[in-house]
């Protein structure tokens, strides 16, 4: 507890931290009621007039429901509306919280309803959101984690007067809605890129109304303009496998350099926020070093990591690639690196890699032989440049929206903490 001389005027020391004089603190159990969900008696794969979505873990992962409940038949189902707070009680996401849902709860989640004379549902939602780590890091159960009921019930809740609760919740909701809109724009832009790649690699860089005039030829992985050439990758590019970690070298022979791993290669962009290093022989540095303009292609692992491709822009002057990543150096007189990267990202490229990959139950990978055999669609260089320009424009839009999302995420996290702890006060008249 802070020294009373250090507490700002109008604030008081509490077991949480310094809070305004007008704020109270109560345990969660005194200001809410809650009820766990249950598996309903009737489930249908098709919705009817009186049915609502069945809110399972799948729904929270995908945003889509595959099952529905008819409330006119099953009145005992635990249903929620957009005003209710939904709290995940069981599973790896225990402690997560949602708002604005309509449906029937599965047994792994709980509906929480606030005592509206003391606290708003919105306020409870944001209180629980700030305490996710508290719940998730202290679960019970050896097989399936569960929220610790004692921690849940005794969670100390800061309570400003209702108008200030409303003002704070409204401010946070405004930022959250901006985040959701940005997420929607990102999803729409990604869908546009997929559709545009499908069009460009099937018909070439022509307007949709001219697509019917393009004479096509077929391959096992999609149709493409008859005038385009089709060559295996190793006839239009050099493929270099990566360095292997764990080999021992003497200090005189070795050098330690940054190391690009599969985890860094996302589908359409590179994440260099967490780079590791590797010791390799000095005389192998040039062999394994990435050059600006190289197309880095992942060998595989999980199915979604199979054949990811992206241009290395030389962000790190000296960087090598691991043995699960190929560096592909196209012949500039035949194939533009950016064009090849987009082709690998496209449905055409993905179909090829899935078809030739070595598979186990959950994993898939390709070797250098399969990569070198990739049948590359080769239009003229001028056509390639048009395709690259179109898709790069979409990527720029996507990057701008993702930067906006990151900024909003940072703003929301900062405001969530500062507003809920009264580090920042909101004008209740203005809101």
N, C-alpha and C positions, 0 to 999 in steps of 0.2 A: 504494500500500500504506500502511495506517495506521501512525502512529508506535506503536512497541511499548508506550509508556507509556499510550496511549489504548485499548488492547485490554483488554476485561474479563477478569477471572480465569476460567480454564477455557476460553478461546477462543484462537485463533491467526489470524494474518494469512495469507490465501491469495490466489491469483490471481483468485478469484471475489470474496470479501469475507471478513469475519471469520466463522469457523466454529468450532464446538466442537472441543476437542482430539481427541475420539474420532472425528471425521468424516474421511473420506478424500476424495480427488478423483481420478477416472480419466476418460480420454476414452471417449466412448460406444462406440467401436469395440472396446474391450477387454472390455466387459461384456454385449454383446448380439450376437445374430445377426439378420440380416434377409433377407427375400426378397420381390422384387416380384411382384405378381400378373400374371396373363396371361389372355387371353380363352380360355375353355374350349372344348373340341371340341364339346360338345353343350349346346344351350340350348333350354329349353322355356317356353312361356307358361303352362303349367299344372303345378303341383307333383305329384310322385308320392311313393311311400313313402320312397324313398331320396334325395329331392332337397332342396336347401337354396337359399336366396335367392342370386341373383347380385348382389353388392354394387357397383353402379355409382354414378356421381355422382347419378343420379336417386334412388337409394335414400337417400342422405345428405340430399338436399333434402326428400324427402317422407316418409321412414320406411317406404315401401312398395316392394316388389319387383315388377317386371312380368315378370321372367324367372327361371328356376330351373335348377339344374344337378344331374343325377343322378350322385352320387359313385361309385355302383357301376359306371357306364359310363365315367366320365372320372376315373381315379385320379390323373392328372397335374394336375388343377385345384388351385390354391393355396387351400386352405380354412382357415378360422379358427374358433376357438371363443370362448366368452365370456371365457376367461382370456388371450387374446391381445391385444396392442396393435396397432391398425391405424393406420397413418400415411399421410396423403395426400401423395404424392410429386409429382404433376403437376397443373397447372391453377391457377385463381385462388385456390383454398383450400389450396394447397401449404403443408405445415407443420402442418395441423390434425391432431388425433389423437383416436382413439375407443377405447372399451373395451366389452366385454360384447356383442360381435357374434357371430352364427353365420351362416356363408355362405361364398361363394367370391369372392375378390378379383378386381376388374378390373385392367387393366394400369396404371392411374394411381395405385395404392396399394401399400403395403408392409406385410407382417406383421413385427412385431418381437418377438423372444422373448429374455428376459433370462437371464443366467447366474444361476440361482437360489441358487448358493452365495454370491454376492456382493450381488445386488440382486433385488428383487421386481419383477414385471411392473407392479404398481400404482405402484411408485415411478417406474419409467421413464415410465409414462403421465403422471404429474404433472410430472416434469422436462420432458418434451417440451411439455406444455401451457403451462408458464411461458415457454417459448422460441418460441412460435408466431411472434411478430414477428421474431425473429432469422432464422427460416427463410423466412418469407413476404416479408420486405423485401429478401432477398439471393438471390433465385432466379436461375437461369440460363435461357437460351433466349430467342430474340427473338419467337417466335410463341406457343408454349405454355410457360409458366413451369415450371421444374423445381426441386426442392430442390437446393441446392448440396451435392454429395456430400462435398466436403472439409469444409465447415462441419458437416455432419451427423456425419461420422465423428469429428471432433475436438472435438465439443461437450464441454466439461468438466462432469462429473456429480458433484455432491456426494453422498457416501455415508456416512450414519450406519450404525450397526450394524443388523442385520435387525430386531430387535424395535422399534427406533425408527422404521424405515421403515414397518413394519406399523402402528404406532400413528398416525403422521402420515397415512398413506393412509386408515386407517379413519375418522379425524376428517374428512378432506376428503370421503370417500365419503358420510358421514352428511349433510353439508350438500348435497352434489350430489344425493342421493336426495330430500331435501326440496324442492330446486329442481324435480326431475323430477315429483314429485307435484303441486307447484303448477302446473307447466305442464299436467299432465293435467286438473286442476280448471279451469284457464282454458279449455282446449279444450272441455271438457264444458259449461262455462257459455256459451261462444260458440255451441255447437250448440243448447243449450236456447233461447237468444235467437232464433236463426233459426227454430226450430220454433214457438216461441211467437208470433213475428211472423206466420208463415204461418197459424197458427190464428186469431189475433185479427183479421187483415185479411181473412180469408175468411169467418169465422162471427160475428165480433164478440166482445165480452167475455162469453162463455158457457162453462160447463163442457164438457169434451169429450163427455160423455154426452148433452148436449143439442144437439150440433152438427147431428145429422140432422134436427132439427125446424126449423132455420133455412131459410127460403125464400131461394134464391140467385138472382142474375142474373149473367150472364157479360160479361166484357170481353176485349179482346185480351191483357190482362196478368194475368188471374186472375179468379176468381169472388169475389163479395162479397154481403152481405145485401141483399135486394131493397128493404128499407125505407131504405137509405142513399141519399143524393144523390151525384151525380157531376158535378163542375164543373171547368172548366179552371182552372189555378192563378191566372191573372191576374184571375179573377172573385172570388177569395177571398183574394188576397194581392198585395202590391206587390213587384215584382222590380226590383232596382237592380244594374246592371253595375258593375264595379270600376274603379279608377284605373289608368292606364297609366304605367309607369315609363319614364324616359329623356327626358321632355319638359323643356325648359329654361325657367326663369322667372327674373326678376330677384329679387334678395334681398328687395326691398320687397314683392313680390307672393307670395313662396313661404313655405311652412312645411314643416318636416321632421317626420314622424310615423311611429310603428310601422306595419308593413305586413304584413297577413296573406296568406301565399302558399299555393299548393296543397300545398307540402311540409308545412305546418303542419296541414292538415286530413286527419286519418286517418279510417278508417271507424268512426265511433262515438265519437271523442274528438279533442280538439285537443292538439297538441304545440307548446307555446309556448316550448320550451327554446332555440330558435334563431330569434329574431325579427330581421328587417331593417327598414330604414326607407326612406321615399320622400319626395321633394319634390313637393308639389302646390301649386296656388294656394290662398291663404287662403280665398278666397270659394267654393272647392269642398270645403272641409273637411266641412261639414255634409252635403253630398250623398253623399260617399263614406264617411263615418264609420259604423262599426258601432254599432248600438244593442243594449242588453241585450235578449235574446229574439229577435234576428234568427236566421233559419236560414241558415247559410252553406252553399252548394252549389258543388261544384267543376265547372268546365267540362269537364275531362277531361285527356287526355294519354295515359298508359298506360291500358289497358282497366280495370285495377283502381282507377284514380283517377276514373273516370267517375261523376259524380253522387253523390259522397260528401256527406252532409249531417250537420250538427251544430249545436247551439244555441250562440250566442255569449252567454257569461255575463257579459260586461263585465269580464273579468279585467284588461284594460288599459283605463283610462278613455277614452282617445282612441286609436282604431286604425282604419285604413282597410283596404279589401280590394282586392287586385289585380284586373286585368282578366280573370283566369282564374277568378275566384270571383264568384258572384252572392250578393247579400244579399236574402233573401226575408223580407218583413214581413207575416205573416198578419193578416187582419181578425179581431180577438179575439172578435167576435160569431159567427164562423163556424168558425174553425179555431184550435186551440191550437198554439203554436209547437212544443212538445215532440211533439205528435201528428204534425205534419207532418214533423219531423225523422226520427221512427221510420218513417213511411210511405216516405220517400225511401230510408232504409237497407234497407227490406224487399225481399223477392224481387219484389214488385209494382213497386216503384220502379225496381229494377235492370233488370227486363224492359223497362220503358218506355224508359229511357235507352239501353239497348243497341239497341232497335228503331229509335229515331229518330236515333241518333248519326251524324255524318259520320265515315267510317272510312277509314284507310289500312291498310297492312300491319300495323303494330304500334300505331297510335294511334287514339283515338276521342275525339270532342268533341261537345258540344251548344252551340247558340247560345241567345240569350235567347228567341227565338221558340219554339223547341222546349220550353224550360223552362216558358214561360208557358202552353203548351198541355198540360202534364202534367195528366191527368185525376185529380183529387183525390177520394178516397173520403171522404165527409163523413157520419159518424154524428152523433148528438146530442152536445152538449158534455159531458153527463154520461157518455156512453159513451166519448168521447175521454179523459176524465179517468181512467176505470178502465183503459183501455188504457195510458195513460201511466204510471199507478201500477205496473202489473204489469211493464212493460218497464224502468221506472226502478229497480225493486227488483233486477232481474237485472243492470242496469248497475252498481248499487252493489256487488253481490257481485263482479262482474268487476273493478271498480276496486280493491276491497279485495285481491283475489288478485293483481292486477298490482302493487300496492304491496308485497305480501309477496314477490313474485318479485324486484322491484327490490332490496329489502332483502337477500334471500338472495344475489342476484348480487354485491352490494357486499361482503357478509360472505365469500363464497367467494373473491372476488378478493383480499381482504385476507389471509385465512387462507392462501391458496395461496402468496402471496409470503412471509409471515412464518414459516410453518412450514417451507417449503422452504429458507429461508435461516437458520433457527434463531433468528430474532428472537423467536419464541415456541417454547418446548419443550413436549412432550407427555409426560405421565406414562405410561411404558410399562407399568407395573403395572396402572393403572386401566383401560387400554383392552383 
